[in-house]
């Protein structure tokens, strides 16, 4: 019975004070809208900052990796150089055997 009376009282109040309730409701909706827009903008700003930080971190890792790979090249020893020269001479002899058209 109490719930019925509470609901009836709320309905009577809304019916009797319709314009005031409508204005209050409209203010609440607009305040909520403004809050949602500002939170959305803050979230967007935060995500852009996070993206920029991640891109900076990735760029640093790529630079470190490039520095490591560039220093990883090994100078060939004398035996390897001799093999390379012999392969080049074999290629040159094979090219000379091919008849030119």
C-alpha positions as CSV (number, residue, x, y, z in Angstrom):
1,X,0.0,0.0,0.0
2,X,2.9,2.3,0.8
3,X,4.4,1.9,-2.7
4,X,1.1,2.7,-4.3
5,X,0.8,5.9,-2.2
6,X,4.4,6.9,-2.9
7,X,3.9,6.4,-6.7
8,X,0.6,8.3,-6.6
9,X,2.2,11.1,-4.7
10,X,5.0,11.4,-7.2
11,X,2.6,11.3,-10.1
12,X,0.5,14.0,-8.5
13,X,3.5,16.2,-7.8
14,X,4.7,15.8,-11.5
15,X,1.2,16.6,-12.8
16,X,0.8,19.6,-10.5
17,X,4.3,21.1,-11.2
18,X,4.7,20.0,-14.8
19,X,6.7,23.0,-16.1
20,X,9.0,23.1,-13.1
21,X,9.7,19.4,-13.3
22,X,10.3,19.7,-17.0
23,X,12.8,22.6,-16.5
24,X,14.6,20.6,-13.8
25,X,14.7,17.5,-15.9
26,X,16.0,19.6,-18.9
27,X,18.7,21.1,-16.8
28,X,19.7,17.7,-15.5
29,X,19.9,16.3,-19.1
30,X,21.9,19.3,-20.3
31,X,24.3,19.0,-17.4
32,X,24.7,15.3,-18.0
33,X,25.3,16.0,-21.7
34,X,28.0,18.6,-20.9
35,X,29.7,16.3,-18.5
36,X,29.7,13.5,-21.1
37,X,31.1,15.7,-23.7
38,X,33.9,17.0,-21.4
39,X,34.7,13.4,-20.3
40,X,34.8,12.3,-24.0
41,X,37.2,15.1,-24.8
42,X,39.4,14.2,-21.9
43,X,39.4,10.5,-22.9
44,X,40.3,11.5,-26.4
45,X,43.2,13.7,-25.2
46,X,44.4,10.9,-23.0
47,X,44.3,8.3,-25.7
48,X,46.2,10.7,-28.1
49,X,48.9,11.2,-25.4
50,X,49.1,7.4,-24.8
51,X,49.4,6.8,-28.6
52,X,52.2,9.4,-28.8
53,X,54.1,7.8,-25.9
54,X,53.8,4.4,-27.5
55,X,55.0,5.7,-30.8
56,X,58.0,7.3,-29.0
57,X,58.8,4.0,-27.2
58,X,58.5,2.0,-30.5
59,X,60.8,4.5,-32.2
60,X,63.4,4.1,-29.5
61,X,63.2,0.3,-29.7
62,X,63.6,0.5,-33.5
63,X,66.6,2.8,-33.1
64,X,68.2,0.5,-30.6
65,X,67.6,-2.5,-32.8
66,X,69.1,-0.7,-35.8
67,X,72.1,0.2,-33.8
68,X,72.6,-3.4,-32.7
69,X,72.2,-4.8,-36.2
70,X,74.6,-2.3,-37.7
71,X,77.3,-3.2,-35.1
72,X,76.6,-6.9,-35.6
73,X,78.3,-7.1,-39.0
74,X,81.5,-9.2,-38.8
75,X,84.6,-8.5,-40.7
76,X,85.4,-11.5,-42.9
77,X,88.7,-13.3,-42.3
78,X,91.3,-14.0,-44.9
79,X,89.9,-17.5,-45.8
80,X,86.4,-16.1,-46.4
81,X,87.8,-13.3,-48.6
82,X,89.8,-15.9,-50.6
83,X,86.6,-18.0,-51.1
84,X,84.7,-14.9,-52.2
85,X,87.4,-14.1,-54.8
86,X,87.5,-17.6,-56.1
87,X,83.7,-17.6,-56.5
88,X,83.9,-14.3,-58.3
89,X,86.6,-15.6,-60.7
90,X,84.5,-18.7,-61.4
91,X,81.5,-16.5,-62.2
92,X,83.7,-14.4,-64.5
93,X,84.9,-17.5,-66.3
94,X,81.4,-18.8,-66.7
95,X,80.3,-15.5,-68.2
96,X,83.1,-15.5,-70.7
97,X,82.0,-19.0,-71.9
98,X,78.5,-17.8,-72.6
99,X,78.2,-16.7,-76.3
100,X,76.8,-13.2,-76.8
101,X,73.8,-13.0,-79.0
